Amino acid sequence: MTRAIRIPEREQGLIKKIDEMLDRMDQKTYGICERCEEEIPYPRLKARPVTTLCINSKTLEEQEEKARP
């Protein structure tokens, strides 16, 4: 796959994440972890505004993905 094809896909994915983030803002759930329902710390949101998981939940998710056969 060439870069010219991947860039629009990546941009489309980012636009979808931004739309979802805006929906969470409207629903007053922006900044709340979808997994543990704790507040996502500001430095994490500043680094990755579209995130839906806190660092601990993201780490657990990655560990679970690695453990899958």
C-alpha positions in Angstrom: 0.0 0.0 0.0 1.4 3.4 -0.9 1.5 6.4 1.3 -0.9 8.3 -0.9 -3.5 5.7 -0.1 -2.8 5.5 3.7 -2.9 9.2 4.4 -6.6 9.7 3.6 -7.5 6.6 5.7 -5.5 8.0 8.6 -7.1 11.4 8.2 -10.6 9.8 8.0 -9.9 7.8 11.2 -8.8 11.0 13.0 -11.9 12.9 11.9 -14.0 10.1 13.2 -12.2 10.2 16.6 -12.6 14.0 16.7 -16.4 13.6 16.0 -16.6 11.1 18.8 -14.7 13.4 21.1 -17.1 16.2 20.3 -20.1 13.9 21.1 -18.5 13.0 24.4 -18.1 16.7 25.2 -21.8 17.3 24.4 -22.7 14.3 26.7 -20.4 15.6 29.4 -18.4 12.4 29.4 -15.2 13.8 27.8 -12.2 13.1 30.0 -13.8 10.1 31.6 -12.1 6.7 31.0 -14.5 4.4 29.1 -13.0 1.4 30.9 -12.6 2.3 34.6 -14.8 5.5 34.5 -12.2 7.5 36.4 -11.2 10.9 35.3 -8.4 11.0 32.6 -5.6 13.2 33.9 -5.1 16.5 32.1 -1.5 15.7 30.9 -2.9 12.6 29.1 -5.7 14.6 27.5 -3.3 17.4 26.5 -1.0 14.8 24.9 -3.8 12.9 23.2 -7.1 14.9 23.2 -9.1 12.1 21.4 -8.2 9.4 24.0 -10.9 7.5 25.7 -8.7 5.6 28.1 -6.5 6.6 31.0 -3.0 5.3 31.0 -3.8 2.3 33.4 -6.7 1.2 31.2 -4.7 1.6 28.0 -1.9 -0.4 29.5 -4.3 -3.2 30.5 -5.8 -3.2 27.0 -2.4 -3.5 25.4 -1.5 -6.4 27.7 -4.7 -8.2 26.9 -4.1 -7.7 23.2 -0.6 -9.2 23.5 -2.0 -12.2 25.4 -4.5 -13.1 22.7 -3.5 -16.0 20.5 
